[in-house]
Amino acid sequence: MSRVHNPRMIEELRDRIAHLERGAAKRSAVLPFGVRDIDDRLPGGGLSHGALHEIAGGGGGTIDGAAAALFAAGIAARSAGKILWCLTRPDLFFPALAQAGLHPDRVIFCEGDKDEDVLASMEEGLSFGGLGAVVGELVRLPMVSSRRLQLAAEKSGTMALVVRRWRRQTEASDFGNPTASTTRWRVSVLPSEELPVAGVGRARWLAELIRVKAGECAEFEIGACDAKGHVCLLPSSSHRQDQAAWRGSRAS
């Protein structure tokens, strides 16, 4: 019995196998923060690439919302490749993104009229599979939509980051509803780092890991993302009084 060898078919099969192997490797990979206390709380020692991660500000205000966006920008900055950022309000401050390590030249901005447009663009970007991360700004994230994003991320191995941004305080309650996110973060602004001279020091945040699959919740006082997207852990004991005073002044 003779066998017919088709070199072109064999080459195509090899390419498909290599593509599948790369996708599997990417899905199983993680992006560490480089901070042991944080990475130890995350399965695999970092944020899963082929997964959906959700980030919101600690309150409904603009300041905490901006911190959440910069936290996401720092994560995206440490991933390899172009970043797709889907949004409905083109109000991102480019110098702030660059300061968090994400240069605007790396970002492809996709603007839509409503949340449904952002969700569709995110799913398309995740399915493409050639991006470092896909970021989307959303008011609401229904369970069905989050599952679609999670499945698309799992299939391609691309990280999905949803930044929850609200136009009014009443919309913030939606963050309490369940989603398919692998991790869920809440970021609040703390008093900035004190300097020995007049000026504004490095921004500081309270990053709360309020959901993580196969892991435990935690909270961290961190220094804001630097020019390479890295955060640092602060000695919380030395800042608890400042934090309490800061929260009290915001509530008054």
N, C-alpha and C positions, 0 to 999 in steps of 0.2 A: 504494500500500500504506500503510495507516494504522498508526500506532504508538500503543500504549497506554502512557501514562505513569502510573506508580504512585508518587506522592510519598512514601508511607510506605516502600516498598521501596527507593527511592533513598536516603532518609535512613538506613535500616538499613545499606545498603551503605557509605555514607560513614562511619558509626560503626565498622563492621568494619575498613575500610581505615585509619582513624585509630588504632584499637586495635592493629592489626598494626604500623603505623609506630612507635607508642610503644614496643611490645615490642621491635622491632628496634633502636631507639635505645638502649633500656635494656640490651639484651644486649651491644651494642658498647661501652657505657660502662665506665669503670673508676673505682674509688675510690682516689685517691692517699693515701699516708701524709703527704704534705707534707714529706717528708725526701728531698732529691734523691738521696742515695747509695742509698737503698732503692728509690725509684721507678724509678731508672735500671736496676735489675736486673729489673724486672717489665715484661713486654710491654705496651705501651700506656701505661706510666707509672703503674701502680697495680694493685690487685686487681680482676679482672673481676667485674662484678655477676652476670652469668648463668653462674656457675661454682661448683664445689665447692672449698672450701679447708679444709685439715686442720691442726689445731694440737694439739700434745702438750707435756707437761712434759719437761724434759731428763732427768729420772729418774722412778722410780716413786713418789716421795714426794709427800706432800700439799702441800708448799711450792711445788715446781715446777708441780704440777698446778693450784694456785690461780693462779699467774702465767700459765699458758696460758689459763685461763678469763678472766682480766682482759684479756689481750691480745685475745681474741675479743670481749669486751665493748666494748673501745675501738674496734674495727673496726665493730661493730654500731652504736655510738653515733654514728658519723660518717655512717651511712646515713640516708636519709629515710624516715620512716614507722614503723609499729609493728614490734616485733621478736617473733617467736615463738621461745621457748626451751623445747626438749623435753628432758626428763631423767627419770631413775629415782630419784634421791636429792634430795629437796628441802632441800639444805644450802647453797644459795647465800647469801652474806652481803650483804644489800641495800645497806648503806652502802658496801661495797667496790665494788659495781657502779656506784653513783652517783659515787663518787670517780673511777672510770674513765670517767665521762661518760655512762653509761647509767642514766638514772633509771628506777626500777622501774615508774613509771606508764606508761612506753612499752612495757613487756614483758608479753607474754601467756605465762604459764607453762603448759606441758602436761606432766603427770606420767604416766608409764607404769610397768608392772611389770617390763619387760625391754627389752633392746636392740631387739627386733623391734617393740615398740610405739613406741619413739622413731623408728625408721626410717620406720614407716608415717605417723606424725604429721608428720615432716619432709617427706616426699614430698607429703602433702596440703597442707601449708602452702606449699611451693614451687609447686605446681600452681595454687594460688589466685591468685598473682601480684600481690597488693595489699599485700605486706609489704616492709619495708625490708631485712630479712634473716631467715633461719631458722637458728637455732643448735640443735645437738643434741649431747648428751653421750653418748658411746658407749665401751664397752670394746673391742669389735671392729668392724671395718668391712670385711666381705667385698667382693671385687671386684665381684660382681654387684650388691650393694646400693649400692656407690659409683657404679656406672654409672647406676643408676636415679636417684639423687640428682643426678648431673651432667646427665642428660638433662632432668630436671624443671626444674633451674635454667636450663639453656639455653633451654628453651621459654618460660618466664615472664619471664626476665631478673632473677630474684631471687637474691641471693647466699646460698649455703649454707655454713655454718661448722660443721665437726665438731670438737668438743673431745674428745680421747681421754682418758678417766679410768679408772684401774685400781684395782681393789679390793685387789689383791695384786701383788707385784713380778713374779711369773712371767708375768703377763698383758701386761707392757710389751713383751715380745718381738714381739707381734703388730703393733706399729707398723712393723716392718721389712718386712712383707708389702706387695706392690704394691696400689695402689688407682687409681681414675680421677680423683683429685684434681688440680686445675690447679696448686695450690701446696701444699706441705707444710712446716710450720714446727715447730721445736722450741725451747721457751722455758725458760731456766734462770735461777735467781735469782743475782744478784751482790751483793756488799756494797753497802749503801745509800749514798747520797751523804753525804759528810762535811760537817758543819756547823761553823762557827766557835764555836758554843756547844753546850751539852749538848742532846741531842735526837736524833730519828731523821729523817734527810733523805729525799729522794725515792728511792723504790725504783728499782733498776737491774736490767736483764735482759740476758742474752745471747740474742738472737733469731737462730736459724739457719734460713736458707732452704735446706732440704735437697732440695727438688724444685720445679722450675718448668718448665712446658711452654714450649718455645721460648725458654729463658733459661738462665742459669748460676746455680749455687748460690753462696751467700755467707753471711756471718755479720756481725752488727752488735751492738755494745754500745750499749744504748739506755736512756734514762730512761723509767720506767713511764708508762702513760697518765695524762694530766692530766684535769682536770674537763671537758674537751671531747673526750676520747678520743684526743688527739694524743700521740705519742711524740717523743722528741728523740734525736739521735745524740750519743754521748759520744766524746770524744777517746780512742780505745782505747789509745794508747801510754802514757797516764798512769795506766791502770788494770790493765795486764797483771800487774804484781806482786801487786796486791790480788787479782786473779782467781785467780792461781796459788795464793796463800796460802789463799784461801777454799775452793777445790776440795780442797786438801790437808787442811784442817781437817775437811771433810765426809767425806773418805774415811777419816780416822783414827778 
